[in-house]
């Protein structure tokens, strides 16, 4: 695997580079040698954040982890990516898709699907037209982190969601 490591508000030391390559090197058994791994390290106050992105045949394997120690964040991100790879592998096999950047051993080996996707609750509710600002207020009143509504301006189904820093986002469909 080829590592592309960059830092924001942080100088990438040889120790960090080695820790990343050692920890993420455990993932090499899953990928072909030409697979690129994009790693971005950043520091914001006490938060040590690592973002790892691995583009694979039309999809992206991505994880972002934050802790107060960069080495802990590196450990956490590797675990999450490995879990995502197990899920993605089962999807590839189930849909009989091509492997792209993955090794044959990874695709042929049986992995236990320890995190099967299960829907445990279904809600039905009427969607009334409202403006995005009203939807944000309704979301706050309900104590949710997102809210689905019919946009009164566009007559489309939209989603507002809560972002970090008490800001909001709006998702509009594009067909």
C-alpha positions in Angstrom: 0.0 0.0 0.0 1.1 3.5 -0.7 0.7 6.0 2.2 0.0 9.6 1.5 0.3 11.3 5.0 -0.3 14.9 5.6 -0.8 17.1 8.7 -2.8 20.1 9.6 -1.4 22.2 12.5 1.0 19.4 13.0 4.4 18.3 11.8 4.5 14.7 10.8 7.4 13.2 12.8 9.2 10.0 11.9 7.6 8.4 14.9 4.1 9.2 13.8 4.9 8.0 10.2 6.2 4.7 11.6 3.2 4.3 13.9 0.8 4.8 11.0 2.6 2.5 8.7 2.9 -0.2 11.4 -0.7 0.0 12.5 -2.3 0.4 9.0 0.2 -2.1 7.6 -2.0 -4.8 9.2 -4.5 -3.9 6.5 -2.0 -4.7 3.7 -3.3 -8.3 3.5 -6.6 -7.0 2.2 -5.3 -4.7 -0.5 -3.1 -4.8 -3.6 0.3 -3.1 -3.4 -0.8 -0.1 -5.6 -3.7 0.8 -3.3 -3.4 4.4 -2.0 -4.1 5.2 1.7 -4.7 8.9 2.4 -4.0 9.8 6.0 -4.6 13.3 7.5 -3.5 14.1 11.0 -4.7 17.3 12.7 -4.6 18.9 16.1 -7.3 21.2 17.4 -6.9 22.2 21.1 -6.7 18.9 23.0 -8.2 16.9 20.2 -5.8 14.6 18.2 -7.6 13.6 15.0 -6.8 11.1 12.3 -8.7 10.7 9.0 -8.0 7.7 6.8 -9.5 7.4 3.3 -9.0 4.4 1.0 -10.6 4.7 -2.4 -11.6 1.3 -3.7 -13.4 0.6 -7.0 -16.2 3.2 -6.9 -16.4 3.3 -3.1 -14.5 4.8 -0.3 -13.4 3.1 3.0 -13.1 5.9 5.5 -12.7 6.5 9.2 -12.1 9.5 11.4 -11.1 9.1 15.0 -10.5 11.7 17.7 -8.8 11.3 21.1 -6.5 13.2 23.4 -3.5 11.1 22.1 -2.6 10.7 18.5 -1.3 7.1 19.0 -4.7 6.1 20.5 -6.5 7.7 17.6 -4.3 5.7 15.2 -5.1 2.4 17.0 -8.9 3.2 16.9 -8.9 4.1 13.2 -7.3 0.8 12.3 -10.0 -1.2 14.2 -12.9 0.7 12.6 -11.5 0.2 9.0 -11.0 -3.5 9.6 -14.6 -3.8 10.7 -15.7 -1.8 7.6 -13.7 -4.1 5.4 -15.4 -7.2 6.8 -18.8 -5.7 6.0 -17.7 -4.5 2.6 -16.3 -7.9 1.7 -19.6 -9.6 2.5 -21.3 -7.1 0.3 -18.9 -7.8 -2.6 -19.5 -11.6 -2.3 -23.3 -11.2 -1.9 -23.5 -9.1 -5.0 -20.8 -10.9 -6.9 -19.0 -7.7 -7.7 -15.4 -7.4 -8.8 -12.7 -7.0 -6.2 -10.9 -4.0 -7.6 -8.1 -3.1 -5.1 -8.5 -6.2 -3.0 -6.4 -9.3 -2.9 -7.8 -12.7 -3.9 -7.1 -14.1 -0.4 -9.2 -11.4 1.2 -12.1 -12.0 -1.2 -12.1 -15.8 -0.9 -11.6 -16.1 2.9 -14.6 -16.5 5.1 -15.2 -13.7 7.7 -17.7 -13.8 10.4 -20.3 -11.0 10.0 -20.3 -9.8 13.6 -22.2 -6.6 12.7 -25.1 -7.6 10.6 -27.3 -4.6 9.7 -30.7 -5.0 11.4 -33.5 -2.5 11.5 -35.0 -2.7 15.0 -37.6 0.0 14.8 -39.7 1.6 12.1 -41.5 4.9 12.5 -44.2 6.3 10.2 -45.2 9.9 10.3 -46.8 12.5 8.2 -44.6 15.0 6.5 -46.0 18.5 6.3 -44.5 21.3 4.2 -42.2 23.7 6.1 -39.3 25.9 5.6 -35.7 24.6 6.5 -35.5 27.1 9.4 -38.8 25.7 10.9 -37.5 22.2 10.4 -34.4 23.0 12.5 -36.6 24.4 15.3 -38.8 21.3 15.1 -35.6 19.1 15.3 -34.4 20.9 18.4 -37.8 20.6 20.0 -37.8 16.8 19.4 -34.1 16.5 20.6 -33.1 14.7 17.4 -29.9 15.1 15.4 -31.7 15.1 12.1 -35.2 15.8 10.7 -36.9 14.8 7.5 -39.4 17.3 6.1 -41.1 18.4 2.9 -39.5 21.7 1.8 -42.2 24.3 1.3 -40.0 26.3 -1.2 -39.1 23.4 -3.5 -41.8 20.8 -2.6 -39.0 18.2 -2.3 -38.2 15.9 0.7 -35.2 17.4 2.5 -33.2 16.6 5.6 -31.8 19.0 8.1 -29.1 17.8 10.5 -27.1 19.1 13.5 -23.4 19.7 12.9 -20.6 20.2 15.4 -20.5 23.7 16.8 -24.3 24.3 17.0 -24.6 24.7 13.2 -27.1 23.0 10.9 -26.8 21.3 7.5 -29.5 20.8 4.8 -29.6 17.8 2.4 -31.5 18.4 -0.8 -32.0 15.5 -3.3 -30.6 15.9 -6.7 -32.1 13.7 -9.4 
